[in-house]
Amino acid sequence: MKQMSKCAVLVAAAGMILGFAGPGGASAAGGERVEWGACAGSGLDPRQQCATVGVPMDYSDPDSPEIRIAVSRIPGEKPSARRGALLLIPGGPGGDSLADPSGKGQKLPQKVRDAYDLIGFAPRGMAPSTAVDCELDPADIGPTKLLPWPGPDGSVGENMATARRTATACVRNGGELIRHISTANGARDLDRVRAALGEERISAWGVSYGTYVGAVYSQLFPHRTDRIVLDSNNDPDHTRVTRNWLAAFEAGAEDNFPEFARWASRPGNPHRVARTPAEVRSGFLRLAARLDRAPLPWPGANPPRLDGNALRQTMLSSLYDPDDYPTLARTIRAARKGTVPPVPEAPPESVLQNVAAVGVGTICNDVDWPDSAAAYQKDVDASRAAFPLTAGMPRGPMVCAAWPYEPREPAVRVTDRGPSNILLVQNERDVATPLAGARKLRQALGDRAVMVTVNSTGHDAYLANGNACGDRTVSRFLATGTRPASDLYCG
């Protein structure tokens, strides 16, 4: 999962700002096809079309009110080569892929674009689908509030208070819809989209949290799947779900920080912060501790101070992509001088509110979280000692520690039952979805899957932060159905 971090927010915002226009589509439940119309927004490929699909808010209630799912597409470019539709499943929870047919979909090789209609969508709760909003206090949608960074002394008291405020606001303002936002319902929505598209089976490229959505879809609707690519993969443990993904930041930071440290100590690097990788690490830890004790004013930021947790959050966000290393280096260099860098660009508050609300609904409705502050404190203390880079945050209490509702159904257990048509692609060094978690998904899927491990650094492997060998392998699978005979290492 791109867990309600800066990266998840920016991914979500990119699609949501585009909005939606054009005629609504008829309900998939009625067996009618999607009615495509124009898309709102600028910067889109002129071939991209938009529509909506009706789905029930509550799949367990035949009389449930209908909500709308916004979808987009660019038709396949060679009708004689058409195989079907390729769902572009976004990360998150809190991301959408409405702009992806015009964006990353155009990076796909020609043979893939010839064979598939590229399909984007905004998951339930995400505007311009039927949207949800908790109307949170703006202070509670800052980057260091959305993830449970503990106090300077490691205490979780403020995290618990934030969880209570957030849960109260979402219960009060989120309406009935927020209780029906979950990964399983998102997968059911995708099957309604498949039916509305008139496809017997559907292919997919799921990224980050989208790998879990893709795995759950493949579990619930195995014989509706064609070629499934899961890129940057989550541990599918159905007893913990997002709790495991949050905890994975411990290993993710430790896997990735050495790469930043080597880069940031390289002679000739204009952003160099130390002479050796070891000095980069020790200097980072000392600076974070100093900012814990004496934060710097940071006007315009949320919160308006550069403290130790703001530095640590900048680290996590920068480790998603090596191209972002200079952001962390500039922050370190400025803070050492007692100054602050420019305030990071942020989406509009309405986007942040929507992203936060969808995240709350998903993570709290998928699985029950403990409510004991003492238990979280024990875990945070142990994490701080073992993984100082992340200062205990990955074991902290998120909003679900105060969520008043039990999940309406158990989380879906991913198993090895189903067709063997899944290809996992995974970078070795990924801060958000570490290799260890991907291996657990690979194990759960058994003979249904083959995994390509890529000797590369960063989140999102295929056509992004991977390598030519991995990209070639995934492209061949999408274009021809050919997978490696066994798990493959792309060195």
C-alpha positions as CSV (number, residue, x, y, z in Angstrom):
1,M,0.0,0.0,0.0
2,K,1.0,3.6,-0.6
3,Q,-0.3,4.3,2.8
4,M,-1.8,7.8,2.9
5,S,1.7,9.2,2.4
6,K,2.7,12.2,0.3
7,C,3.1,9.9,-2.7
8,A,-0.4,8.4,-2.3
9,V,-1.9,11.8,-2.0
10,L,-0.1,13.2,-5.1
11,V,-1.1,10.1,-7.1
12,A,-4.7,10.6,-6.1
13,A,-4.7,14.3,-6.7
14,A,-3.3,13.9,-10.2
15,G,-6.4,12.0,-11.4
16,M,-9.0,13.7,-9.2
17,I,-8.3,17.3,-10.4
18,L,-9.3,16.2,-13.9
19,G,-13.0,15.8,-12.8
20,F,-15.6,14.1,-14.9
21,A,-18.1,15.3,-17.6
22,G,-20.3,13.6,-20.1
23,P,-23.3,11.3,-20.0
24,G,-23.6,8.7,-17.2
25,G,-23.5,5.0,-18.1
26,A,-26.2,2.5,-17.4
27,S,-25.9,0.2,-14.5
28,A,-23.8,-2.9,-15.1
29,A,-26.3,-4.9,-13.0
30,G,-28.9,-4.3,-15.7
31,G,-26.7,-5.8,-18.3
32,E,-26.4,-2.6,-20.3
33,R,-23.2,-1.2,-21.7
34,V,-21.2,1.8,-20.7
35,E,-22.2,5.0,-22.5
36,W,-18.9,6.9,-23.2
37,G,-18.7,10.6,-23.4
38,A,-16.2,13.5,-23.1
39,C,-13.8,13.8,-20.1
40,A,-13.4,17.0,-18.2
41,G,-9.9,18.4,-17.5
42,S,-6.9,19.3,-19.6
43,G,-3.8,17.5,-20.6
44,L,-5.7,14.3,-21.6
45,D,-5.2,12.3,-24.7
46,P,-8.0,13.4,-27.1
47,R,-8.9,9.7,-27.5
48,Q,-9.7,9.3,-23.8
49,Q,-13.4,8.8,-23.0
50,C,-15.3,8.9,-19.7
51,A,-18.5,7.4,-18.2
52,T,-19.9,6.1,-15.0
53,V,-21.1,2.6,-13.9
54,G,-23.7,2.0,-11.3
55,V,-23.0,-0.4,-8.4
56,P,-24.8,-1.1,-5.1
57,M,-23.5,0.6,-2.0
58,D,-24.1,-2.6,0.0
59,Y,-23.6,-5.8,-1.9
60,S,-25.4,-7.8,0.8
61,D,-28.6,-5.8,0.5
62,P,-30.7,-6.3,-2.7
63,D,-32.4,-2.9,-2.0
64,S,-29.2,-1.0,-1.4
65,P,-29.0,2.4,-3.0
66,E,-26.9,2.8,-6.1
67,I,-23.6,4.7,-6.2
68,R,-21.5,5.6,-9.3
69,I,-18.1,4.6,-10.3
70,A,-16.3,6.9,-12.7
71,V,-14.4,5.1,-15.5
72,S,-12.2,6.2,-18.4
73,R,-10.8,4.4,-21.4
74,I,-8.6,4.7,-24.5
75,P,-9.7,2.0,-27.0
76,G,-7.1,-0.5,-28.3
77,E,-5.2,0.9,-31.3
78,K,-5.5,-2.1,-33.6
79,P,-8.9,-3.7,-33.8
80,S,-7.6,-6.8,-35.5
81,A,-5.2,-7.4,-32.6
82,R,-7.7,-6.7,-29.8
83,R,-7.6,-9.1,-26.9
84,G,-9.8,-7.2,-24.4
85,A,-9.5,-4.6,-21.7
86,L,-6.6,-3.8,-19.3
87,L,-7.7,-2.4,-15.9
88,L,-5.1,0.1,-14.5
89,I,-5.6,-0.5,-10.8
90,P,-4.2,2.4,-8.7
91,G,-2.3,2.5,-5.5
92,G,-3.6,4.0,-2.3
93,P,-6.0,3.5,-0.7
94,G,-6.9,6.9,-1.9
95,G,-5.6,6.9,-5.4
96,D,-7.4,6.8,-8.7
97,S,-6.4,5.9,-12.3
98,L,-8.8,8.1,-14.3
99,A,-5.9,9.9,-16.1
100,D,-3.8,6.8,-16.5
101,P,-5.0,5.8,-20.0
102,S,-3.6,9.1,-21.1
103,G,-0.6,9.0,-18.8
104,K,1.3,5.9,-17.8
105,G,-0.8,3.8,-20.2
106,Q,0.9,5.5,-23.1
107,K,4.3,4.1,-21.8
108,L,3.1,0.6,-22.6
109,P,4.7,-0.9,-25.7
110,Q,2.7,-0.6,-29.0
111,K,1.8,-4.3,-29.0
112,V,0.1,-3.9,-25.6
113,R,-1.7,-0.7,-26.6
114,D,-2.9,-2.4,-29.8
115,A,-4.4,-5.4,-28.0
116,Y,-6.2,-3.7,-25.0
117,D,-8.6,-1.0,-24.2
118,L,-6.9,0.9,-21.4
119,I,-9.3,1.3,-18.5
120,G,-8.9,3.8,-15.6
121,F,-11.4,4.4,-12.7
122,A,-11.9,6.2,-9.5
123,P,-12.7,3.6,-6.7
124,R,-15.8,4.0,-4.6
125,G,-15.6,7.0,-2.4
126,M,-13.1,8.8,-4.7
127,A,-14.4,11.9,-6.6
128,P,-15.6,12.0,-9.3
129,S,-17.2,8.7,-8.3
130,T,-19.8,9.0,-5.5
131,A,-17.5,10.7,-3.0
132,V,-17.0,10.6,0.7
133,D,-15.6,13.3,3.0
134,C,-14.9,13.2,6.8
135,E,-14.5,17.0,7.0
136,L,-11.4,16.6,9.2
137,D,-9.7,19.5,10.9
138,P,-7.0,20.7,8.4
139,A,-4.3,20.1,11.1
140,D,-5.2,16.3,10.9
141,I,-4.5,15.9,7.2
142,G,-0.9,17.0,7.4
143,P,1.7,14.3,6.3
144,T,2.9,13.7,9.9
145,K,-0.7,13.2,11.1
146,L,-1.9,10.8,8.4
147,L,0.8,8.4,9.5
148,P,1.2,7.7,13.2
149,W,4.5,9.4,14.0
150,P,4.9,9.2,17.8
151,G,5.9,12.1,20.0
152,P,9.5,13.2,20.4
153,D,9.8,10.9,23.5
154,G,8.2,8.0,21.6
155,S,4.8,8.3,23.3
156,V,1.6,7.4,21.4
157,G,-0.8,9.6,23.4
158,E,-1.2,12.2,20.7
159,N,-1.6,9.5,18.0
160,M,-4.5,8.1,20.0
161,A,-6.1,11.5,20.4
162,T,-5.7,12.1,16.6
163,A,-7.3,8.7,16.0
164,R,-10.3,9.6,18.2
165,R,-10.8,13.0,16.5
166,T,-10.6,11.4,13.0
167,A,-12.9,8.5,13.8
168,T,-15.5,10.8,15.3
169,A,-15.4,13.2,12.3
170,C,-15.7,10.3,9.8
171,V,-18.6,8.7,11.7
172,R,-20.3,12.1,11.9
173,N,-19.7,13.3,8.3
174,G,-18.9,10.3,6.2
175,G,-22.4,9.1,5.8
176,E,-23.5,5.5,5.2
177,L,-21.0,5.2,2.3
178,I,-17.9,5.2,4.5
179,R,-19.0,2.0,6.2
180,H,-19.1,0.3,2.8
181,I,-15.6,1.3,1.5
182,S,-13.4,-1.8,1.6
183,T,-11.0,-3.7,-0.6
184,A,-13.6,-6.5,-1.2
185,N,-16.3,-4.1,-2.2
186,G,-13.8,-2.3,-4.5
187,A,-13.1,-5.7,-6.2
188,R,-16.8,-6.3,-6.6
189,D,-17.1,-2.9,-8.2
190,L,-14.4,-3.9,-10.7
191,D,-16.4,-6.9,-11.7
192,R,-19.4,-4.7,-12.3
193,V,-17.2,-2.5,-14.5
194,R,-16.0,-5.6,-16.4
195,A,-19.6,-6.6,-17.0
196,A,-20.5,-3.1,-18.2
197,L,-17.6,-3.2,-20.6
198,G,-19.0,-6.4,-22.1
199,E,-15.9,-8.4,-21.3
200,E,-16.1,-12.1,-20.3
201,R,-12.6,-11.8,-18.8
202,I,-10.4,-8.9,-17.9
203,S,-6.7,-8.2,-17.6
204,A,-5.2,-5.9,-15.0
205,W,-2.0,-4.0,-14.1
206,G,-2.2,-3.3,-10.3
207,V,0.4,-1.2,-8.6
208,S,1.2,-0.9,-4.8
209,Y,-2.2,-1.1,-2.9
210,G,-3.6,-2.0,-6.3
211,T,-1.7,-5.4,-6.1
212,Y,-3.9,-6.3,-3.1
213,V,-7.0,-5.2,-5.0
214,G,-5.9,-7.3,-8.0
215,A,-5.1,-10.3,-5.8
216,V,-8.5,-10.0,-4.0
217,Y,-10.3,-9.7,-7.4
218,S,-8.4,-12.8,-8.6
219,Q,-9.6,-14.6,-5.5
220,L,-13.2,-13.6,-5.7
221,F,-13.6,-13.8,-9.5
222,P,-10.8,-16.2,-10.6
223,H,-12.5,-17.2,-13.9
224,R,-13.1,-13.6,-14.9
225,T,-9.3,-12.9,-15.0
226,D,-7.1,-13.0,-18.1
227,R,-3.6,-11.7,-17.7
228,I,-2.9,-10.1,-14.3
229,V,0.3,-8.1,-13.5
230,L,0.9,-7.1,-9.8
231,D,3.6,-4.5,-9.5
232,S,5.2,-3.5,-6.1
233,N,3.4,-6.1,-3.9
234,N,1.9,-6.2,-0.5
235,D,1.9,-8.9,2.1
236,P,-1.7,-10.3,1.8
237,D,-2.1,-11.5,5.4
238,H,-5.8,-11.3,5.9
239,T,-5.6,-11.1,9.7
240,R,-3.6,-7.8,9.6
241,V,-3.9,-6.3,6.1
242,T,-2.9,-2.6,6.4
243,R,-1.3,-3.1,9.8
244,N,1.3,-5.3,8.1
245,W,1.8,-2.7,5.3
246,L,2.4,0.0,7.8
247,A,4.9,-2.2,9.7
248,A,6.7,-2.9,6.5
249,F,8.1,0.7,6.5
250,E,10.6,-0.5,9.0
251,A,12.2,-2.9,6.6
252,G,11.6,-0.6,3.6
253,A,13.5,2.3,5.1
254,E,16.4,0.1,6.1
255,D,16.5,-1.5,2.6
256,N,16.5,1.9,0.9
257,F,18.3,4.4,3.0
258,P,21.8,2.9,2.2
259,E,21.1,3.7,-1.5
260,F,20.4,7.3,-0.5
261,A,23.4,7.4,1.8
262,R,25.8,6.2,-1.0
263,W,24.3,8.8,-3.3
264,A,24.5,11.6,-0.7
265,S,28.1,10.9,0.1
266,R,29.4,10.7,-3.5
267,P,32.2,13.1,-4.4
268,G,31.1,15.7,-6.9
269,N,27.4,15.4,-6.0
270,P,26.1,19.0,-5.6
271,H,23.7,17.7,-2.9
272,R,26.4,15.9,-0.9
273,V,25.7,15.9,2.8
274,A,28.6,13.8,4.2
275,R,31.8,12.1,3.3
276,T,30.7,8.5,3.8
277,P,27.4,6.6,3.8
278,A,27.9,5.9,7.5
279,E,28.2,9.6,8.2
280,V,25.0,10.3,6.2
281,R,23.1,7.9,8.4
282,S,24.5,9.0,11.7
283,G,24.1,12.7,10.7
284,F,20.4,12.1,9.7
285,L,19.7,10.5,13.1
286,R,21.4,13.3,15.0
287,L,19.6,16.0,13.0
288,A,16.2,14.3,13.5
289,A,16.8,14.1,17.3
290,R,17.9,17.8,17.3
291,L,14.7,18.8,15.5
292,D,12.7,16.7,18.0
293,R,14.1,18.9,20.7
294,A,14.1,22.3,18.8
295,P,11.9,22.4,15.8
296,L,12.4,25.1,13.2
297,P,9.4,27.4,12.2
298,W,8.2,26.4,8.7
299,P,5.6,28.9,7.6
300,G,3.1,27.5,5.1
301,A,3.7,23.8,6.0
302,N,1.2,21.6,7.8
303,P,2.1,21.6,10.6
304,P,4.1,24.9,10.3
305,R,7.3,23.5,11.8
306,L,10.2,21.4,10.6
307,D,10.5,18.9,13.5
308,G,12.1,15.4,13.7
309,N,9.0,13.7,12.3
310,A,8.7,16.2,9.4
311,L,12.3,15.2,8.5
312,R,11.5,11.5,8.8
313,Q,8.4,11.9,6.7
314,T,10.5,13.7,4.1
315,M,12.9,10.8,4.1
316,L,10.1,8.2,3.5
317,S,8.6,10.2,0.7
318,S,12.0,10.8,-0.9
319,L,12.9,7.1,-0.8
320,Y,9.9,6.2,-3.1
321,D,11.9,7.3,-6.1
322,P,15.7,7.9,-6.4
323,D,14.8,11.0,-8.5
324,D,13.5,12.5,-5.2
325,Y,16.8,12.1,-3.3
326,P,17.7,15.8,-3.8
327,T,14.5,16.8,-1.8
328,L,15.8,15.0,1.3
329,A,19.3,16.2,0.8
330,R,18.2,19.8,0.5
331,T,16.1,19.5,3.6
332,I,19.0,18.1,5.6
333,R,21.4,20.8,4.4
334,A,18.9,23.6,5.2
335,A,18.0,22.3,8.6
336,R,21.7,22.0,9.6
337,K,22.0,25.7,8.9
338,G,18.9,26.5,10.9
339,T,16.8,27.3,7.8
340,V,14.0,25.5,6.0
341,P,13.5,24.4,2.4
342,P,10.6,25.6,0.3
343,V,7.3,24.1,1.5
344,P,6.4,21.0,-0.6
345,E,3.7,21.4,-3.1
346,A,0.4,19.9,-1.9
347,P,-2.9,19.2,-3.6
348,P,-6.0,21.2,-2.7
349,E,-7.5,20.6,0.7
350,S,-10.6,19.1,-0.9
351,V,-8.5,16.4,-2.5
352,L,-6.6,15.7,0.7
353,Q,-9.9,15.4,2.6
354,N,-11.3,12.9,0.1
355,V,-8.1,10.9,0.0
356,A,-8.0,10.7,3.8
357,A,-11.7,9.7,4.0
358,V,-11.3,6.8,1.5
359,G,-8.2,5.7,3.3
360,V,-10.0,5.6,6.7
361,G,-12.9,3.6,5.3
362,T,-10.7,1.1,3.6
363,I,-8.2,0.4,6.3
364,C,-10.7,0.3,9.1
365,N,-13.3,-1.7,7.3
366,D,-10.9,-4.3,5.9
367,V,-9.7,-5.6,9.3
368,D,-10.2,-4.8,13.0
369,W,-7.4,-3.0,14.8
370,P,-6.5,-3.2,18.5
371,D,-7.7,-0.3,20.7
372,S,-5.1,-0.6,23.5
373,A,-2.8,2.3,23.8
374,A,-0.5,0.3,26.0
375,A,-0.1,-2.5,23.4
376,Y,0.8,0.1,20.7
377,Q,3.2,1.8,23.1
378,K,5.0,-1.5,23.7
379,D,5.3,-2.2,20.0
380,V,6.5,1.4,19.2
381,D,9.1,1.2,21.9
382,A,10.5,-2.0,20.5
383,S,10.4,-0.6,16.9
384,R,12.2,2.6,17.9
385,A,15.0,0.5,19.4
386,A,15.4,-1.8,16.4
387,F,14.6,0.6,13.5
388,P,15.7,4.1,14.5
389,L,15.2,5.6,11.0
390,T,11.4,5.2,11.4
391,A,11.2,6.1,15.1
392,G,8.4,3.6,15.9
393,M,5.9,5.0,13.4
394,P,5.3,1.7,11.6
395,R,3.9,0.1,14.8
396,G,1.8,3.1,15.9
397,P,-2.0,3.5,16.1
398,M,-3.8,4.8,13.1
399,V,-7.4,6.0,13.1
400,C,-8.7,2.4,13.2
401,A,-7.6,2.2,16.9
402,A,-10.6,4.3,17.6
403,W,-13.0,3.1,14.8
404,P,-16.3,2.2,16.5
405,Y,-17.5,-0.4,13.9
406,E,-16.5,-4.0,13.4
407,P,-15.7,-5.1,9.8
408,R,-18.9,-6.2,8.1
409,E,-17.1,-9.3,6.7
410,P,-13.7,-11.0,7.1
411,A,-10.9,-9.8,4.9
412,V,-10.4,-12.0,1.8
413,R,-7.8,-14.6,2.2
414,V,-5.6,-14.9,-0.9
415,T,-4.9,-18.5,-1.8
416,D,-3.4,-20.7,-4.5
417,R,-6.8,-21.8,-5.9
418,G,-7.5,-20.4,-9.4
419,P,-5.9,-20.1,-12.8
420,S,-2.2,-19.7,-13.2
421,N,-2.2,-16.3,-14.9
422,I,-0.6,-13.9,-12.5
423,L,2.8,-12.2,-12.9
424,L,4.4,-10.4,-9.9
425,V,7.1,-7.8,-10.6
426,Q,9.0,-6.4,-7.6
427,N,12.0,-4.2,-7.0
428,E,14.5,-5.5,-4.5
429,R,14.7,-2.2,-2.7
430,D,11.2,-0.6,-2.2
431,V,10.5,1.6,0.8
432,A,6.7,1.1,0.7
433,T,6.2,-2.5,-0.4
434,P,9.5,-4.3,0.5
435,L,10.6,-7.5,-1.1
436,A,9.8,-9.5,2.1
437,G,6.1,-8.7,1.7
438,A,6.1,-9.5,-2.0
439,R,7.5,-12.9,-1.2
440,K,4.6,-13.5,1.1
441,L,2.1,-12.7,-1.7
442,R,4.1,-15.0,-4.0
443,Q,3.9,-17.8,-1.4
444,A,0.2,-17.3,-0.9
445,L,-0.5,-17.5,-4.7
446,G,1.5,-20.7,-5.1
447,D,1.4,-22.1,-8.7
448,R,-1.0,-19.4,-9.8
449,A,1.9,-16.9,-10.0
450,V,5.5,-16.3,-11.1
451,M,7.5,-13.5,-9.6
452,V,10.1,-11.3,-11.4
453,T,12.5,-9.8,-8.8
454,V,14.3,-6.7,-10.2
455,N,17.7,-5.5,-9.0
456,S,16.5,-1.9,-8.7
457,T,15.6,0.8,-6.2
458,G,12.3,2.6,-5.7
459,H,8.6,2.1,-5.6
460,D,6.8,1.0,-8.8
461,A,8.9,-1.3,-11.0
462,Y,7.3,-1.8,-14.4
463,L,8.0,1.1,-16.8
464,A,9.1,3.3,-13.8
465,N,11.9,2.4,-11.3
466,G,12.7,-1.1,-12.5
467,N,15.1,-2.2,-15.3
468,A,15.0,-3.3,-18.9
469,C,14.9,-7.0,-18.1
470,G,11.8,-6.7,-15.8
471,D,10.0,-4.4,-18.2
472,R,10.6,-6.7,-21.1
473,T,9.3,-9.7,-19.2
474,V,6.1,-7.9,-18.1
475,S,5.5,-6.5,-21.6
476,R,5.9,-9.9,-23.2
477,F,3.4,-11.4,-20.8
478,L,0.8,-8.7,-21.5
479,A,1.3,-8.9,-25.2
480,T,1.6,-12.7,-25.7
481,G,0.7,-14.4,-22.4
482,T,4.2,-15.8,-22.1
483,R,5.5,-15.9,-18.6
484,P,8.9,-17.2,-17.3
485,A,8.7,-20.9,-16.6
486,S,9.7,-20.2,-13.0
487,D,10.6,-17.2,-10.8
488,L,13.1,-14.9,-12.5
489,Y,15.8,-12.6,-11.1
490,C,16.5,-9.6,-13.3
491,G,20.0,-8.5,-12.3
